Amino acid sequence: MHTDTERCVRAVQSKDARFDGWFFTAVVTTRIYCRPSCPVVPPKAENMTFYPSAAACQQAGFRACKRCRPDSTPGSPEWNQRADLVARAMRLIGDGVVDREGVPGLAGRLGYSARQVERQLLAELGAGPLALARAQRAQTARLLIETTALPMAEIAFAAGFSSIRTFNDTVREVFALAPGELRARAPKQAAGAAPAASGALCLRLPFRAPLNPDNLFGHLIATAVPGVEEWRGGAYRRTLSLPYGHGVVALTPYPDHIGCRLSLTDLRDLTIATSRCRRMLDLDADPAAVDGQLRDDPVLAPLVDKAPGRRVPRTVDEAEFAVRAVLGQQVSTAAARTHAARLVTAHGTPIKDPEGGLTHLFPSPQSLAALDPEALALPRSRRATLTTLVRHLADGSLRLGVESGWEEARARLTELPGFGPWTVEVIAMRALGDPDAFLPSDLGIRRTARELGLPHTPAALTARAAAWRPWRAYAVQYLWATDDHPINRIPA
């Protein structure tokens, strides 16, 4: 996108927010970079240059605009609709891998040399992994400076900086303000606003409009595992297992953002927790591209026009979702929740939740590796499927994290006993994040297809759905939404 100068100039001149996050505008006369929808008067076209990432702007010597805050835009949808090296690297950087494991750790997870990863990122994004991670640390630091009263030293280390000096230098370079000046300029909490719980952080998660929250939150609420997830006070709440500790998040849909209240045992997990929540809610999606293509189908067009902006409900923990997918094979939503709740009570890590009824973290594959199959109230074949899955997840021979290649993960899952096309594809859609995952054998999809006059056998429906690619996972959401099922509505 950033190489199409004419298109970028038109987007900036029209202040088109749909392109926020796709590219960044750097103004050579002021040395400032902005989002395309920046409210200031657009510069002359000859004074604009375009970059694919905030990190590339910073490396070129530009500082962030104080008006439009380009570092707070939704992420590029590119990284969630591809599974190549660059996309997987960007997902890992967003998950904080460079801060925890360095560039060698990033390269090791991807199965490439550090030099090859650096070369690919520089070629496409104009910045290497260290610069991209630095830009993310700066964004986290700004968030903590503006939304908390924490001492600057605590913020520096929570954001991932190795020293206070580096923190101060980076904030001044990126934002042209000292940390104290950033805090002084931050908007104060609105009068009458409910205060955050003690130790909680209140954030705003941006997205590209439109966003229809009904199936997104409805699905998460209807399938919520007691003790791990709940709907309380207009917010979807759940526990999070994180690299440095654990947390509880409350997510509330609003017309122009998602309200996010995070309680963390270790602030170093802030970036990771925020990234995982964005991924679960599919907030970096581009609804203009998705809905635009699905509207080309005369059968889907009325469904899209009725409620545009549907997202794919995903997960904060890929291994957790895979376990829950197996527990949900050929049973009702209520039965799947019951099976998962028993597993959580027996093997999950207990936590305290002063604000609600969350009691446990979902058990990790390592904690489930030693479970007694006879203790599971499941058919014998399902027990074998679950224990085999858990064993492969625990020993690392099956990887379903953000670094996973979609086709490779599908192939590994298919090799396991009890993994048919439905289970593999639902994991690909909701855990791996493949926007083109498709469920032609799903009973709800087949029933809806028949009612709409679409082919309803798996083979025929797959052939008909070729025109929906690469957005078949979103087509599934629109088809599911025609059914009167709890997954399609938010409780009153």
Secondary structure per residue as TSV (DSSP state, phi and psi in degrees):
chain	resnum	aa	ss	phi	psi
A	1	M	-	360.0	-44.9
A	2	H	T	-67.7	-14.0
A	3	T	T	-87.9	-11.6
A	4	D	-	-89.6	81.3
A	5	T	H	-57.8	-44.0
A	6	E	H	-61.8	-43.3
A	7	R	H	-67.2	-39.2
A	8	C	H	-63.9	-42.9
A	9	V	H	-60.9	-43.3
A	10	R	H	-61.9	-40.4
A	11	A	H	-64.2	-40.7
A	12	V	H	-68.9	-43.7
A	13	Q	H	-66.5	-28.1
A	14	S	T	-95.2	1.6
A	15	K	T	52.0	48.6
A	16	D	-	-81.7	106.7
A	17	A	G	-68.5	-14.6
A	18	R	G	-63.3	-22.0
A	19	F	G	-96.8	0.5
A	20	D	B	-59.4	128.4
A	21	G	T	93.3	-23.5
A	22	W	T	-73.1	-40.0
A	23	F	B	-153.9	169.7
A	24	F	E	-127.3	141.9
A	25	T	E	-98.3	121.4
A	26	A	E	-106.6	130.0
A	27	V	E	-101.1	114.7
A	28	V	T	-70.0	-23.3
A	29	T	T	-81.1	-31.1
A	30	T	T	-104.5	-13.3
A	31	R	T	62.6	35.1
A	32	I	E	-117.1	144.9
A	33	Y	E	-116.6	146.3
A	34	C	E	-134.8	167.8
A	35	R	-	-82.8	159.5
A	36	P	T	-58.5	-29.9
A	37	S	T	-91.7	18.1
A	38	C	-	-52.4	132.3
A	39	P	S	-73.5	-10.0
A	40	V	S	-73.5	166.7
A	41	V	-	-62.9	126.7
A	42	P	-	-60.4	141.6
A	43	P	-	-72.0	169.9
A	44	K	-	-64.3	148.3
A	45	A	G	-58.5	-37.2
A	46	E	G	-70.7	-14.0
A	47	N	G	-96.5	2.6
A	48	M	E	-103.2	140.1
A	49	T	E	-134.4	157.0
A	50	F	E	-125.3	140.6
A	51	Y	E	-128.6	151.9
A	52	P	S	-83.4	-9.1
A	53	S	S	-152.5	155.7
A	54	A	H	-62.9	-35.2
A	55	A	H	-62.4	-38.9
A	56	A	H	-65.6	-38.9
A	57	C	H	-61.2	-45.1
A	58	Q	H	-64.9	-40.2
A	59	Q	H	-64.7	-29.9
A	60	A	T	-83.3	1.0
A	61	G	T	94.5	14.5
A	62	F	-	-95.3	150.8
A	63	R	E	-113.1	157.9
A	64	A	E	-71.0	140.2
A	65	C	-	-65.0	137.4
A	66	K	T	-81.9	-15.4
A	67	R	T	-86.5	-51.2
A	68	C	T	-97.1	-8.3
A	69	R	-	47.8	67.3
A	70	P	G	-62.8	-21.2
A	71	D	G	-72.0	-10.8
A	72	S	G	-102.6	15.1
A	73	T	S	-75.6	160.6
A	74	P	-	-58.6	152.7
A	75	G	-	-69.5	164.0
A	76	S	-	-65.6	131.7
A	77	P	G	-66.9	-13.3
A	78	E	G	-54.2	-39.3
A	79	W	G	-76.8	-13.4
A	80	N	G	-104.9	1.3
A	81	Q	S	-119.0	10.2
A	82	R	-	-133.1	160.3
A	83	A	-	-131.3	24.2
A	84	D	S	-81.1	-176.8
A	85	L	H	-59.2	-47.5
A	86	V	H	-64.2	-44.1
A	87	A	H	-63.6	-43.8
A	88	R	H	-66.8	-36.9
A	89	A	H	-63.5	-42.1
A	90	M	H	-65.2	-37.6
A	91	R	H	-65.9	-38.4
A	92	L	H	-69.0	-39.8
A	93	I	H	-63.2	-41.0
A	94	G	H	-62.4	-27.5
A	95	D	T	-87.5	7.2
A	96	G	T	80.7	16.9
A	97	V	H	-65.8	-39.2
A	98	V	H	-63.5	-39.7
A	99	D	H	-65.4	-34.8
A	100	R	H	-87.8	-37.2
A	101	E	H	-122.9	-4.1
A	102	G	H	75.5	178.6
A	103	V	H	-64.3	-39.1
A	104	P	H	-58.6	-38.5
A	105	G	H	-65.6	-39.9
A	106	L	H	-61.0	-48.3
A	107	A	H	-63.5	-40.3
A	108	G	H	-62.0	-40.1
A	109	R	H	-66.5	-31.4
A	110	L	H	-85.9	-15.9
A	111	G	T	79.4	24.0
A	112	Y	S	-126.2	167.5
A	113	S	-	-74.9	154.8
A	114	A	H	-59.4	-36.4
A	115	R	H	-64.9	-42.3
A	116	Q	H	-66.1	-40.3
A	117	V	H	-62.5	-45.6
A	118	E	H	-61.1	-43.0
A	119	R	H	-63.4	-44.0
A	120	Q	H	-66.7	-42.0
A	121	L	H	-67.0	-41.1
A	122	L	H	-62.5	-40.9
A	123	A	H	-65.2	-38.1
A	124	E	H	-96.2	-32.5
A	125	L	H	-114.6	-7.1
A	126	G	S	72.8	13.0
A	127	A	S	-155.0	146.4
A	128	G	-	-86.4	178.5
A	129	P	H	-61.8	-34.9
A	130	L	H	-67.4	-41.9
A	131	A	H	-67.1	-38.8
A	132	L	H	-65.8	-41.3
A	133	A	H	-67.4	-36.2
A	134	R	H	-63.6	-41.8
A	135	A	H	-62.5	-37.7
A	136	Q	H	-67.9	-39.5
A	137	R	H	-62.4	-40.5
A	138	A	H	-62.1	-41.0
A	139	Q	H	-64.6	-43.1
A	140	T	H	-63.4	-41.5
A	141	A	H	-60.9	-44.9
A	142	R	H	-60.2	-42.1
A	143	L	H	-60.1	-46.1
A	144	L	H	-69.3	-38.3
A	145	I	H	-61.8	-42.3
A	146	E	H	-85.4	-19.8
A	147	T	H	-115.8	-3.9
A	148	T	-	-131.3	167.6
A	149	A	-	-105.1	19.7
A	150	L	-	-63.5	146.9
A	151	P	-	-60.1	149.0
A	152	M	H	-60.2	-34.2
A	153	A	H	-62.6	-41.9
A	154	E	H	-66.1	-39.1
A	155	I	H	-63.3	-41.7
A	156	A	H	-56.6	-48.5
A	157	F	H	-77.0	-31.7
A	158	A	H	-65.3	-34.4
A	159	A	T	-78.4	-8.4
A	160	G	T	102.8	6.4
A	161	F	-	-78.3	146.1
A	162	S	S	-83.9	-16.7
A	163	S	-	-153.2	157.4
A	164	I	H	-66.6	-35.2
A	165	R	H	-62.6	-45.1
A	166	T	H	-62.3	-40.7
A	167	F	H	-58.6	-50.3
A	168	N	H	-62.0	-44.7
A	169	D	H	-63.9	-42.3
A	170	T	H	-66.3	-44.8
A	171	V	H	-61.9	-43.0
A	172	R	H	-64.5	-41.0
A	173	E	H	-69.3	-41.9
A	174	V	H	-79.0	-39.9
A	175	F	H	-110.2	-2.8
A	176	A	S	57.1	29.9
A	177	L	S	-145.0	145.5
A	178	A	-	-71.8	157.3
A	179	P	H	-52.4	-42.5
A	180	G	H	-63.0	-36.2
A	181	E	H	-69.2	-36.8
A	182	L	H	-60.3	-43.9
A	183	R	H	-65.5	-39.6
A	184	A	H	-64.9	-31.5
A	185	R	H	-84.5	-11.2
A	186	A	S	-65.9	139.0
A	187	P	-	-63.9	140.9
A	188	K	-	-79.6	158.0
A	189	Q	-	-61.5	134.4
A	190	A	-	-61.6	143.6
A	191	A	T	-61.7	135.8
A	192	G	T	84.7	-7.1
A	193	A	-	-69.4	145.3
A	194	A	-	-69.1	130.5
A	195	P	-	-71.8	151.3
A	196	A	-	-70.9	153.1
A	197	A	-	-62.6	158.3
A	198	S	T	-55.7	125.5
A	199	G	T	82.6	-2.5
A	200	A	E	-88.1	151.0
A	201	L	E	-109.5	131.3
A	202	C	E	-106.4	118.3
A	203	L	E	-123.7	161.6
A	204	R	E	-114.0	120.7
A	205	L	E	-98.1	112.4
A	206	P	-	-77.1	160.6
A	207	F	-	-150.2	167.0
A	208	R	-	-87.4	123.1
A	209	A	S	-74.5	151.8
A	210	P	-	-85.0	161.4
A	211	L	-	-134.4	121.7
A	212	N	B	-97.5	112.9
A	213	P	H	-82.6	-8.6
A	214	D	H	-59.8	-58.5
A	215	N	H	-74.0	-28.5
A	216	L	H	-64.5	-58.6
A	217	F	H	-75.0	-34.1
A	218	G	H	-59.0	-41.1
A	219	H	H	-66.5	-45.6
A	220	L	H	-63.7	-38.3
A	221	I	H	-72.2	-45.2
A	222	A	H	-65.8	-28.5
A	223	T	T	-103.4	10.6
A	224	A	-	-60.9	135.9
A	225	V	-	-88.0	119.6
A	226	P	T	-54.7	135.6
A	227	G	T	93.2	-27.4
A	228	V	T	-106.1	-35.2
A	229	E	E	-136.5	153.2
A	230	E	E	-161.7	161.7
A	231	W	E	-109.8	116.8
A	232	R	E	-145.7	128.7
A	233	G	T	59.2	35.5
A	234	G	T	78.1	14.6
A	235	A	E	-131.9	141.3
A	236	Y	E	-83.9	122.3
A	237	R	E	-118.5	144.0
A	238	R	E	-156.9	163.3
A	239	T	E	-88.7	153.4
A	240	L	E	-129.4	128.5
A	241	S	E	-92.1	122.0
A	242	L	-	-127.4	163.1
A	243	P	S	-57.7	-38.0
A	244	Y	S	-102.7	-6.5
A	245	G	S	174.8	-142.8
A	246	H	E	-139.1	172.3
A	247	G	E	-155.1	171.0
A	248	V	E	-128.4	132.3
A	249	V	E	-121.6	142.1
A	250	A	E	-120.3	123.2
A	251	L	E	-117.9	124.0
A	252	T	E	-123.1	125.6
A	253	P	E	-78.4	132.7
A	254	Y	-	-126.2	164.1
A	255	P	S	-59.0	-34.6
A	256	D	S	-117.8	3.2
A	257	H	-	-167.6	171.5
A	258	I	E	-107.1	122.2
A	259	G	E	-74.2	132.9
A	260	C	E	-130.4	115.6
A	261	R	E	-113.0	116.5
A	262	L	E	-113.5	131.2
A	263	S	E	-116.7	116.8
A	264	L	E	-120.5	144.0
A	265	T	S	-78.8	-19.5
A	266	D	S	-144.3	119.1
A	267	L	G	-65.2	-16.5
A	268	R	G	-63.0	-16.2
A	269	D	G	-87.0	2.6
A	270	L	H	-59.5	-50.7
A	271	T	H	-60.1	-43.8
A	272	I	H	-65.4	-44.2
A	273	A	H	-63.0	-44.2
A	274	T	H	-63.1	-44.1
A	275	S	H	-60.5	-42.4
A	276	R	H	-69.8	-35.1
A	277	C	H	-67.8	-40.6
A	278	R	H	-61.1	-42.0
A	279	R	H	-66.8	-41.7
A	280	M	H	-60.2	-39.4
A	281	L	T	-91.7	3.0
A	282	D	T	56.5	43.5
A	283	L	T	-78.2	-13.8
A	284	D	T	-93.1	7.3
A	285	A	-	-66.1	158.7
A	286	D	-	-111.3	91.7
A	287	P	H	-64.0	-26.3
A	288	A	H	-62.5	-43.7
A	289	A	H	-69.9	-45.0
A	290	V	H	-65.0	-57.2
A	291	D	H	-65.8	-33.7
A	292	G	H	-59.6	-42.6
A	293	Q	H	-74.5	-40.8
A	294	L	H	-66.7	-29.0
A	295	R	T	-66.1	-19.6
A	296	D	T	-66.7	-18.6
A	297	D	S	-89.6	119.9
A	298	P	T	-61.8	-22.0
A	299	V	T	-78.6	-40.0
A	300	L	T	-82.6	-24.8
A	301	A	H	-53.2	-46.1
A	302	P	H	-63.3	-34.0
A	303	L	H	-67.9	-40.2
A	304	V	H	-68.8	-44.1
A	305	D	H	-64.3	-32.8
A	306	K	H	-67.7	-39.2
A	307	A	S	-149.7	73.8
A	308	P	-	-69.6	161.7
A	309	G	-	85.9	23.4
A	310	R	B	-68.9	141.0
A	311	R	-	-110.8	165.8
A	312	V	-	-93.9	116.1
A	313	P	-	-68.0	124.3
A	314	R	-	-115.0	-139.7
A	315	T	-	-149.1	159.2
A	316	V	S	-95.6	-7.4
A	317	D	-	-148.0	108.3
A	318	E	H	-64.4	-40.9
A	319	A	H	-64.9	-41.6
A	320	E	H	-57.3	-46.0
A	321	F	H	-65.4	-38.5
A	322	A	H	-61.3	-42.1
A	323	V	H	-62.6	-44.3
A	324	R	H	-67.7	-31.6
A	325	A	H	-64.2	-39.9
A	326	V	H	-67.3	-43.1
A	327	L	H	-62.5	-26.0
A	328	G	T	-92.3	4.2
A	329	Q	T	-65.1	123.6
A	330	Q	T	58.3	28.9
A	331	V	S	-133.2	168.2
A	332	S	-	-73.5	166.1
A	333	T	H	-59.1	-41.4
A	334	A	H	-63.9	-42.2
A	335	A	H	-65.9	-39.4
A	336	A	H	-62.4	-40.8
A	337	R	H	-63.3	-39.3
A	338	T	H	-64.2	-46.9
A	339	H	H	-60.2	-44.1
A	340	A	H	-66.1	-39.6
A	341	A	H	-63.0	-39.3
A	342	R	H	-63.2	-40.8
A	343	L	H	-63.8	-41.7
A	344	V	H	-64.1	-45.5
A	345	T	H	-62.8	-39.1
A	346	A	H	-79.9	-32.8
A	347	H	H	-128.0	-8.5
A	348	G	S	-75.8	159.5
A	349	T	E	-86.4	122.7
A	350	P	E	-67.5	144.3
A	351	I	-	-135.9	167.4
A	352	K	-	-105.1	135.7
A	353	D	-	-130.9	91.5
A	354	P	T	-62.8	-21.7
A	355	E	T	-91.3	-13.7
A	356	G	S	-164.7	-149.3
A	357	G	S	-110.6	24.0
A	358	L	-	-81.4	133.9
A	359	T	-	-124.7	-22.8
A	360	H	E	-143.0	156.1
A	361	L	E	-86.6	145.6
A	362	F	-	-64.4	137.0
A	363	P	-	-63.1	140.2
A	364	S	-	-76.4	161.2
A	365	P	H	-56.4	-36.0
A	366	Q	H	-63.4	-39.7
A	367	S	H	-73.9	-22.1
A	368	L	H	-91.1	-10.8
A	369	A	T	-62.6	-28.8
A	370	A	T	-99.9	10.6
A	371	L	-	-67.8	149.3
A	372	D	-	-83.9	116.2
A	373	P	G	-57.3	-31.4
A	374	E	G	-67.6	-17.7
A	375	A	G	-82.0	-6.6
A	376	L	S	-90.1	129.1
A	377	A	-	-84.0	60.2
A	378	L	S	-131.4	157.8
A	379	P	-	-58.2	152.7
A	380	R	H	-57.1	-40.7
A	381	S	H	-65.7	-36.4
A	382	R	H	-68.4	-35.8
A	383	R	H	-60.6	-44.1
A	384	A	H	-63.8	-40.0
A	385	T	H	-61.3	-46.0
A	386	L	H	-66.7	-47.2
A	387	T	H	-66.8	-34.8
A	388	T	H	-66.3	-44.6
A	389	L	H	-58.9	-49.1
A	390	V	H	-61.4	-40.6
A	391	R	H	-62.6	-44.0
A	392	H	H	-69.7	-35.5
A	393	L	H	-67.8	-39.6
A	394	A	H	-69.0	-37.7
A	395	D	H	-89.1	-0.1
A	396	G	T	83.5	2.3
A	397	S	S	-75.0	-17.4
A	398	L	S	-122.9	122.1
A	399	R	-	-120.6	125.8
A	400	L	-	-120.9	18.7
A	401	G	S	-75.5	-176.2
A	402	V	T	-65.4	-17.1
A	403	E	T	-84.3	-3.9
A	404	S	-	-74.0	139.9
A	405	G	-	-77.5	132.6
A	406	W	H	-63.3	-45.8
A	407	E	H	-70.8	-37.2
A	408	E	H	-64.0	-42.8
A	409	A	H	-64.9	-39.7
A	410	R	H	-59.4	-44.8
A	411	A	H	-62.6	-42.1
A	412	R	H	-65.9	-39.7
A	413	L	H	-66.1	-40.7
A	414	T	H	-62.4	-28.1
A	415	E	T	-71.6	-19.0
A	416	L	S	-81.2	146.2
A	417	P	T	-66.8	139.0
A	418	G	T	85.7	4.1
A	419	F	-	-103.1	98.3
A	420	G	-	-91.6	-177.7
A	421	P	H	-57.5	-39.6
A	422	W	H	-62.8	-47.9
A	423	T	H	-64.5	-43.2
A	424	V	H	-62.0	-44.5
A	425	E	H	-72.7	-34.5
A	426	V	H	-69.7	-32.9
A	427	I	H	-69.2	-40.2
A	428	A	I	-61.5	-38.4
A	429	M	I	-74.8	-48.4
A	430	R	I	-99.0	-25.1
A	431	A	I	-99.6	-51.6
A	432	L	I	-75.8	-27.1
A	433	G	-	85.5	21.0
A	434	D	-	-71.2	115.9
A	435	P	T	-70.1	-8.9
A	436	D	T	-107.9	8.3
A	437	A	-	-61.8	145.2
A	438	F	-	-142.2	145.3
A	439	L	-	-124.0	66.8
A	440	P	T	-67.6	-18.2
A	441	S	T	-92.7	-3.6
A	442	D	-	-64.0	133.2
A	443	L	H	-63.2	-39.8
A	444	G	H	-64.1	-40.4
A	445	I	H	-65.8	-43.0
A	446	R	H	-66.5	-39.3
A	447	R	H	-64.9	-44.6
A	448	T	H	-64.5	-41.4
A	449	A	H	-58.1	-42.9
A	450	R	H	-62.8	-42.9
A	451	E	H	-65.8	-31.4
A	452	L	H	-88.6	-3.9
A	453	G	T	85.1	13.8
A	454	L	-	-86.8	158.4
A	455	P	-	-57.8	142.0
A	456	H	-	-119.7	3.1
A	457	T	S	-86.8	147.1
A	458	P	H	-53.3	-45.1
A	459	A	H	-66.3	-45.3
A	460	A	H	-68.1	-39.2
A	461	L	H	-68.4	-36.8
A	462	T	H	-62.0	-42.2
A	463	A	H	-64.8	-40.9
A	464	R	H	-66.6	-32.2
A	465	A	G	-80.8	-0.8
A	466	A	G	-58.9	-31.5
A	467	A	G	-71.3	-14.5
A	468	W	G	-88.1	-8.7
A	469	R	T	-67.6	144.2
A	470	P	T	-96.8	33.4
A	471	W	-	-118.5	32.6
A	472	R	H	-65.9	-28.7
A	473	A	H	-63.9	-33.4
A	474	Y	H	-74.7	-35.6
A	475	A	H	-60.7	-37.9
A	476	V	H	-58.2	-41.5
A	477	Q	H	-63.3	-41.9
A	478	Y	H	-66.8	-37.1
A	479	L	H	-70.1	-44.4
A	480	W	H	-59.0	-36.9
A	481	A	T	-67.1	-11.1
A	482	T	T	-77.2	-14.3
A	483	D	S	-89.5	146.2
A	484	D	-	-86.2	81.3
A	485	H	-	-131.1	147.2
A	486	P	G	-55.0	-24.9
A	487	I	G	-66.6	-13.7
A	488	N	G	-101.8	8.5
A	489	R	S	-147.0	149.0
A	490	I	-	-87.2	131.6
A	491	P	-	-57.5	145.7
A	492	A	-	-65.9	360.0
